[in-house]
């Protein structure tokens, strides 16, 4: 069963070691250059939120989010999907620490994701048996320790929640995955839900996560999210590794933006506030003129002048195209927010078929079937742990032999 086969075990170890090494590289890059890391994570949070909704059949694009803010909610896209995505962005940018405050963190995730029908739905309205008790939530994270492999440990926590909640809300499972990944890479110091008048599109990221599961699984088409199965776990590890390789290149684009901005600021006179504006957008990559003026302590007129200069230099993109409620963003985020997918033959609020619709509902499963699934999941992780332990022991043995010969 599972990874007991030698060839499967070797493949599993190779897949997850590759993913962990690439993730560690991204983590180190973000830690060494925090401003660049913040820009990169801001873009990932936006893309992951939209992708996570998409995996559950909710048709939404990044370009559908801005009208909810700039146009006071007037738009032709599904408002429920847009509100859900904005809610997820806020959580991803400040997920909190499930290792230190497990119940508070998971309950917040449940409020943000609702029951899959949109944010703000009371989890108490879920069918009986799907809502975890506080003690069950605490048990999800009780054995997690600093030094655990972030990706595999995050997948185990997500799979455990999935089993206990009877797959009630895969969006919450993915939030747990990213929160555990964040905590194991370095715990956040700031409080959750920081104030942001742009409802998550602006503001600093207070997280250390690197792995974005929904984005990995929807990078080239939609793949099923199933961290508790052997096939699902391997699919996740493989596609995370592929995503990490692409994101290392995208990280370089964020670094280049900061470099060009700093060079432009150095070329200005001593009284210019360009350097302050660059720093402001490095911290909060989506801003209005009023927010920029407040952040760096200048008048609205001065802020508009700076925004115009930065736009001419290609450092910013105005993404609203309006005379009022004007909003600017760094180009990497601006391109996503300003883009609108062509509307096909679907009505407002209509769901598009996705892999999520083929998932068996918990209500259709027997108690014995759910127990069998949970035991199968436990075997998958136990077998993979054993395979990784054997690989670790082999590496230690090779090192010892090398030292004895030297």
Helices and strands as residue ranges (DSSP letters): G 2-4, H 6-32, H 34-55, G 62-64, H 66-70, H 79-93, H 102-113, G 123-125, H 134-141, H 150-165, H 170-185, H 213-217, H 230-266, H 274-283, E 286-288, H 289-296, H 300-312, E 317-318, E 327-329, H 331-338, G 355-358, G 362-364, H 367-405
